[in-house]
Amino acid sequence: MSSSDLLQQIRTGGEIPRHVAIIMDGNGRWAKQRSRPRTFGHRAGMRAVREVVEAAADAGVEVLTLYAFSQENWGRPPAEVSALMALLELYVRREREDLRGKGVEVHMIGEVGRLAPRTRRAMESLVDHTAGGQRLRLNLAISYGSRTEIVNAARRLAERVLDGTLVPGEIDEELFGQQLYTASDPDPDLLIRTSGEMRISNFMLWQLAYSEIHVTPVLWPDFTREHLFGAIRDFQRRERRFGRVLAS
Ligand code: FPP
């Protein structure tokens, strides 16, 4: 089925997920299959990012969160880390005008203080340049680790208790969620993971509590707009219960 037919199908087939989060996995294997270095796979992964951002906006998704670089990824060989950082900078240079033109507002989630100053400046310039975009919010998770995000939230609340501006009984799920990077976003309705791995990998542990999970064997560089629309179609066929029993 063509991508425009698929798009038509999901537009009429049910609710469009407001927030889609993606664990982009499989760049290394994609490169290995072609006897090329892992960084070749990451470059191809950048092309998939471009396509999927556009497709998410076309589908009417409000928020797209992409896991671009985890805290654990700092432990990869230095040459691969540098290549990934260079790729992020290249992404900013290549895509900034296009993202702004398409109404995509970019945000960064993660420990951006760990980035090299040049990469950080590039990413911040992208955030500034796209501020106000109305069509899609794109969260790029960079140097992101969900446990750290949660610990930082707990620490901030503890500090407020210490300085007397909060009493422990006032801490509830809503207040806690407001301390996270995603404070102003709805929780992801749909999590997609490519390359067939059945893991969450320290990604949005709090926010994914009720998300539908779609795992596909497709390696990230091969992931296209058709795959995104297919995942949304799959989502629309599911019955979301949020732990309740639905009346039949
Ligand atoms: C996982 O594949 C992918 C990453 C660690 C990096 C993701 C980066 C990109 C898709 C490109 C740049 C991103 C942006 C936002 C421009 P892997 O290396 O773990 O693959 P493997 O499991 O097959 O080894």
Residues whose N, C-alpha, C, O or C-beta is under 5 A from the ligand:
A	BS01	FPP	M24 D25 G26 N27 G28 R29 W30 H42 G45 M46 V49 Y67 A68 L87 L88 Y91
